């Protein structure tokens, strides 16, 4: 049974160990129509698109994690339209692990109500499987970023996902020497957009929530020994994952992360979904720092479904020409 | 429309408040829903960029100052309080000559996560420390671990301020400030409740104009004295049968932040149609900051501030609005779908269906007058009033 989720801070391991399929919900190629009756047009198209999917799709439940104001309210809206929901209060300020472990314990109780009992053994197994998947994806992306695969694995069982990445690894070839672009932003499930960068002669590095931020983690150094420590393991793993603008980190960790990623890139493209406050607040100051590093910077605003790619192509080609 | 005389006093009081800020040796920029009592207890002057944003909106300079931020790359889709305030920083001035440079920043996300991003931007501009008080969102119920999480952060915040200011927190002073804060909130709530009289002695526009002291001066004697006087004026009006508008036939409730640059316009629009906006959810949000549990001040602050109006789930919001509908005996609700405030606006389509009286949604923005479409708003409101 599918349990839908939207945010990469969702503890997929726990959902999986309870016997559900964690299934990431994206806006699709279809136009957003039904959702417009439930949320205003100035909600981002990822939120509206996900609501459209929920209204049309077959899900057992949805799990939200507190990240932006839109998703915070979307939980209630999903419930209003008759969906089974749970909201995990992922802290905005990264720091207090004990607090978050308690929140995860409550999540276990909710899953139990949903008919999914989590044992230490099942959770440990899921932790291992997801780690294997994430490490393999990381390997695949150091050879050649494969956005079709990384998006696909977010909607299938983790064991099948590992097999898929194994297959891809067999045929993956390292990209040649092309100018490198860092694309940074929230979600982009539209493969066409990545193709445009390749067609313009770029090699890609990304800081995208449907790309690298799905699998870039810093794992805790301890091995879980019981259910409590397994939850702590998950809490730490997600606290120290690739940073996201919806969170507050000490010492501007998010900015440092992006600036470091950009070091070996020739250009940086902000691929931002219209109305995405967390990213748009960061954009001007981050852009300034990137330009101080000598990087060419461009902003591309996306609305889903992406209907016209030609305008985006022009922007990318113009950027390629100035490098 | 018979405006309250106290509004003049409010202007003087707020002028004094802003002047004092220019002279304060230590100040913190603070969000409207943060526990300001701690700052007062440390003698740190609180600066309210949101109030400043409202003021800019009311003086119709919203679009002008927003453009300073937009030119620097801040998107027009971002919150207009943030945009116009950041714009004023870049412009180096504002309708009141700009805000004093902060010693530190204090953002509490019990009103939105926007303030976290906004204050991160400020922290980079001014190169001053930022403390984020992270409030768990209370979707269904306040849990013990949520409360502990907030309490621990309040103690962290005290250490943070002690380090910056080199001052020690005086417990007795904090208690005194909290009591003053509670007294002001109580008086303020009583003022708002006066609008339950029929006809109402005030409109929500009076409430909007006179909310600045409860936001900015909560915890001081000024706020207590101000709302005492406001209450007297309202009591006097009720006694003499003076109503805010003539021929009050329809009573309405406003939802969301006001459209600051159109306060007068809305007031006259409704008055002409014998409709009185007697209350609103925005100013009522501050009436909730008054329950202190037991004798532990910090734990009381944690509880009161965690369950603020914008930090609760839709079911709880519906209950509150339905209660206001009952208290103020209103015939309908006007919901401002505010492009600048997602946590306030998303969910309105659903809330609307659960209210005990009819409602209408109008699209606008609280500060940015460039997105206001008068014809659309008029059409919607006229159709709604005819239906009532």
Interface residues (C-beta under 8 A of the other chain):
Chain A: X37 X38 X39 X40 X42 X43 X66 X67 X68 X69 X70 X72 X73 X74 X75 X76 X77 X79 X80 X87 X89 X91 X92 X93 X96 X99 X102 X103 X106 X245 X246 X248 X252 X274 X275 X277 X278 X280 X281 X282 X283 X284 X285 X287
Chain B: X72 X73 X74 X75 X77 X78 X79 X82 X109 X112 X113 X114 X116 X117 X118 X120 X121 X124 X132 X134 X136 X137 X139 X143 X145 X146 X148 X149 X152 X153 X313 X314 X315 X337 X339 X342 X343 X345 X346 X347 X348 X349 X350 X363
